[in-house]
Amino acid sequence: MSLDWTDVQEIAISLAESKPEIDPKTLNFVDLRSLILALPNFTGTPERCGEKVLEAIQAAWLDEVD
């Protein structure tokens, strides 16, 4: 299953599973974007990412680890 920027919950789950050592509260958006782009099943266009999407992904990731 490929992921795009609209797949907020699925991206958060992938990040929680693949990066358990990272606390999402400590990430800035540049680093978060890089982690997302590095996910093996992520196929979204880097230019289509905005701050609101990153905020939503970070919030969903926080929910996953809590």
Contacts in CASP RR format, 6 or more apart in sequence:
PFRMAT RR
TARGET T0000
AUTHOR 0000-0000-0000
METHOD contacts of the structure
MODEL  1
MSLDWTDVQEIAISLAESKPEIDPKTLNFVDLRSLILALPNFTGTPERCG
EKVLEAIQAAWLDEVD
1 10 0 8 1.000
1 41 0 8 1.000
2 41 0 8 1.000
2 42 0 8 1.000
2 43 0 8 1.000
3 10 0 8 1.000
3 11 0 8 1.000
3 14 0 8 1.000
3 39 0 8 1.000
3 41 0 8 1.000
3 42 0 8 1.000
3 43 0 8 1.000
3 44 0 8 1.000
4 42 0 8 1.000
4 43 0 8 1.000
4 44 0 8 1.000
5 44 0 8 1.000
5 48 0 8 1.000
5 49 0 8 1.000
5 50 0 8 1.000
5 53 0 8 1.000
8 53 0 8 1.000
8 56 0 8 1.000
8 57 0 8 1.000
8 60 0 8 1.000
9 60 0 8 1.000
11 36 0 8 1.000
11 39 0 8 1.000
11 42 0 8 1.000
11 57 0 8 1.000
11 60 0 8 1.000
11 61 0 8 1.000
12 57 0 8 1.000
12 60 0 8 1.000
12 61 0 8 1.000
12 63 0 8 1.000
12 64 0 8 1.000
13 64 0 8 1.000
14 39 0 8 1.000
14 41 0 8 1.000
14 42 0 8 1.000
15 22 0 8 1.000
15 24 0 8 1.000
15 35 0 8 1.000
15 36 0 8 1.000
15 39 0 8 1.000
15 57 0 8 1.000
15 61 0 8 1.000
15 64 0 8 1.000
16 61 0 8 1.000
16 64 0 8 1.000
16 65 0 8 1.000
18 39 0 8 1.000
19 35 0 8 1.000
20 65 0 8 1.000
22 35 0 8 1.000
23 65 0 8 1.000
24 32 0 8 1.000
24 58 0 8 1.000
24 61 0 8 1.000
24 62 0 8 1.000
24 65 0 8 1.000
25 62 0 8 1.000
27 35 0 8 1.000
27 58 0 8 1.000
29 51 0 8 1.000
29 54 0 8 1.000
29 58 0 8 1.000
32 54 0 8 1.000
32 57 0 8 1.000
32 58 0 8 1.000
33 46 0 8 1.000
33 49 0 8 1.000
33 54 0 8 1.000
36 42 0 8 1.000
36 49 0 8 1.000
36 57 0 8 1.000
37 46 0 8 1.000
END
